[in-house]
Amino acid sequence: MKKKYNHAVPLLLLGALSIIFILGARIESHHEYYPHWQLDPEGRAEDYPAGFEGLTFSGRADERIIGNPVPDKGHENEEAWFRLTEDKDSGTWYAYVPAEMDDHLYLRMNSAETLSVEEAPDDSRNDSKKKISGSFRSGDRLPAFAENVHYTFTILDADGNSADSQDVVFLYTQNIPSMYIETASGSMEAVNDDRHHETSEDAVYRIYQTDGTPDSSGTCSIKGRGNSTWSQKKKPYNLNMETENELLGMSSCRKFALIANFWDSSQVRQYYAFLAAERLGLAYTPQTRFVNLYINGRYQALYLLNQRLNVSGGTVKINNLQKANRKANPEQADADDLGETADSGTGSTEGASAADKSDSSPSTADGAALPRKTLKSIVMETDEDGHEALAYDWENDPEDISGGYLLEMDERYSKNDVWFSTDTHHIDIQSPSQPSVSEYQYIADYVREAEKALFADDWTNPDTGLTCFDYFDMDSWARMYLIQDFFVQSDDEFYSFFFYKKAGDPLLYCGPVWDFDLCLGNMNCGDYYKTSARTLWLRDGRKRWLHRMGQDPDFAALVSKIYLEELEPVIRNILKNEYDQNRDLLEVDTKLHYLRWHKDLDYDERTGLVKTLLEERVQFLHDYYSDPDSFHRLLFHFAWDDFSYYVRDGESMGFLPTWDYGEKQSSPQREANGFITGWSDPAGNLLQPDEPIYEDREFDPVYIP
């Protein structure tokens, strides 16, 4: 049964000329965004390219007449289409048919050519569909191809001679909406080759429900995003929409991310972490939906379409200081005006819309534009490796510079220009993206003050007399503590960890959540499903801000209360009413993802591991927060951090955190530190999997000699 997101998005029909005036950009014709519409310089329909590269498929009949002008219908009425995708290892070409086209497929190809189709002999086939053979021309409606059956596609030229022949297999997406992105150049090569994510492509996007109902469409730009995932073949992207839009029932937003989930074989970790955070009440949690992504006709497989963390056009609805800086300084240009704005991994750059810029553009009394003064950077801090932290020489500050600030703890800070350091962290200033000197000094000093109070023996900053509770909103930090700890977030307080400060509010709020592909046993240091089930991740490791907060009795009591009364019911409801249904919903499309990206994985096994871990963690934390004194802690001193496991008095672990029990070190950890074969206490006693535990104990790894 196909699941639909029940909503409709009415769109204004905007022609290409109106888009020009809104953007102030030069677009000669909207058809430049549609590379599959082959047009001559006068806008008349040209023929499709010859050969397999010109072979495309659509869900409706072709309305073009070669040599005639093509009607300008607007992007929202253009057709969706896709190409064959070659598997270079096997030599097979795959037709990944979108769900909305599964029973009505039309051929597009060069008008001088003919497609000859012959089904390969296969005695194992036992479905009811007739064997297909025959010849087809561009515009023909194709028969229903059987799934996973090999067909020989031969392209015949005008004289009937074979021009090319390939093995083709049809596969069908099923329950997930389709998202189509077409770039102006018809290529993603420049974007995919840019590891710094500075190159973008103008594009159009269209989304369809599985029953063919149009969901949303518009113009956008697309560029790369991410760090470790970017080195993989399946790449993540950022989308900046021209205007805010409601995609697949999400709240209106202008900035989105396409999350590849390459490291998460289940494809669901981030989805459930975000869902839990939203239901737990963490403000500004991004909404997310699954889509099957096609870029320039090529199937890219299953992605998570996420709203991005952004003050301008994203989910974080706090005062936009970047916009306030522009309004306070109409004669100064910023990087947006100079075309120099970079887009960070989360996409928190605050580009000005055309309306924003026009509000602050300097002009004479008769409306003539005045030349702008160039905005210059000023070095505020330099780290030991020479990386410079910058602020900007805005001539005037807004009246209130107390907020908003969106901040990120980021060990990759050196890739960014705007950051500051504390005793424990390097922190990126994501918003404003170009802080003034006063703004930079204000927020850096304020966060350092808060940290000093947090780590003071009496929880009080000796210089200001303020306690950490005067600086931190403990409710939001307790809720984030629980999300990070419950999901055993591997990157906690190292990467993609956000907090913010509102204008006129003295508190630092934690959130929103971001980047949960490495959690629930799937960690950057290896696979630790069994150990993760009964760990207190933040209490015993990651000795930074959240760990320190957990040492305060009032904060610890708040965490326990919120877990038992709020988070536990949220997780149990997901397990009871949603997990199995979503597993069934995603099965076909996730298996196509495995095939497309050469992942030899068992879907039931991968999703089963996640479900088991959710079940075990929700019960363990219930037991622990209800009666913490009934547990003993086993603390394992890994080279990368401490990792705990809790057992009741007299119980045994039943396993060891070693390869033999499925707890696998990552390759970099094995190469850097050695292969762990066991664990010994300070007296040299080896821990046994069936050994009863009667007290807290600590262990060091035993490596292969």
HELIX and SHEET records of a PDB file:
HELIX    1   1 ALA A   16  LEU A   23  1                                   8    
HELIX    2   2 HIS A   30  TYR A   33  5                                   4    
HELIX    3   3 PHE A   52  GLY A   54  5                                   3    
HELIX    4   4 HIS A   75  ASN A   77  5                                   3    
HELIX    5   5 ALA A   99  MET A  101  5                                   3    
HELIX    6   6 GLU A  189  ASN A  192  1                                   4    
HELIX    7   7 SER A  228  SER A  231  5                                   4    
HELIX    8   8 ARG A  269  LEU A  280  1                                  12    
HELIX    9   9 LEU A  321  ALA A  328  1                                   8    
HELIX   10  10 ALA A  354  SER A  360  1                                   7    
HELIX   11  11 TYR A  413  LYS A  415  5                                   3    
HELIX   12  12 VAL A  437  PHE A  455  1                                  19    
HELIX   13  13 CYS A  468  TYR A  471  1                                   4    
HELIX   14  14 MET A  474  PHE A  486  1                                  13    
HELIX   15  15 TYR A  529  ALA A  533  1                                   5    
HELIX   16  16 TRP A  537  ASP A  540  1                                   4    
HELIX   17  17 TRP A  545  MET A  549  1                                   5    
HELIX   18  18 PRO A  553  ILE A  562  1                                  10    
HELIX   19  19 TYR A  563  LEU A  567  3                                   5    
HELIX   20  20 GLU A  568  ASN A  577  1                                  10    
HELIX   21  21 TYR A  579  ARG A  596  1                                  18    
HELIX   22  22 TYR A  603  SER A  626  1                                  24    
HELIX   23  23 PRO A  628  SER A  630  5                                   3    
HELIX   24  24 TRP A  659  TYR A  661  5                                   3    
HELIX   25  25 SER A  667  ASN A  673  1                                   7    
SHEET    1   A 4 TRP A  81  ARG A  83  0                                        
SHEET    2   A 4 THR A  56  SER A  58 -1                                        
SHEET    3   A 4 LEU A 105  ARG A 108 -1                                        
SHEET    4   A 4 ARG A 141  LEU A 142 -1                                        
SHEET    1   B 6 THR A  85  GLU A  86  0                                        
SHEET    2   B 6 TRP A  93  VAL A  97 -1                                        
SHEET    3   B 6 SER A 162  TYR A 172  1                                        
SHEET    4   B 6 HIS A 150  LEU A 156 -1                                        
SHEET    5   B 6 THR A 114  GLU A 119 -1                                        
SHEET    6   B 6 SER A 133  PHE A 136 -1                                        
SHEET    1   C 8 SER A 178  THR A 183  0                                        
SHEET    2   C 8 SER A 200  TYR A 208 -1                                        
SHEET    3   C 8 PRO A 214  GLY A 224 -1                                        
SHEET    4   C 8 TYR A 237  ASN A 245 -1                                        
SHEET    5   C 8 CYS A 253  ILE A 259 -1                                        
SHEET    6   C 8 ARG A 298  GLN A 307 -1                                        
SHEET    7   C 8 THR A 288  ILE A 295 -1                                        
SHEET    8   C 8 SER A 178  THR A 183  1                                        
SHEET    1   D 2 GLN A 332  ALA A 333  0                                        
SHEET    2   D 2 LYS A 373  THR A 374  1                                        
SHEET    1   E 2 SER A 377  THR A 382  0                                        
SHEET    2   E 2 GLU A 388  TYR A 392 -1                                        
SHEET    1   F 5 TRP A 419  SER A 421  0                                        
SHEET    2   F 5 HIS A 426  SER A 431 -1                                        
SHEET    3   F 5 TYR A 405  MET A 409 -1                                        
SHEET    4   F 5 PHE A 497  LYS A 501 -1                                        
SHEET    5   F 5 LEU A 508  CYS A 510 -1                                        
SHEET    1   G 3 ASN A 522  MET A 523  0                                        
SHEET    2   G 3 GLY A 526  ASP A 527 -1                                        
SHEET    3   G 3 LYS A 664  GLN A 665 -1                                        
SHEET    1   H 4 ASP A 642  ARG A 648  0                                        
SHEET    2   H 4 PHE A 631  HIS A 637 -1                                        
SHEET    3   H 4 ARG A 697  TYR A 703  1                                        
SHEET    4   H 4 ILE A 676  SER A 680 -1                                        
END                                                                             
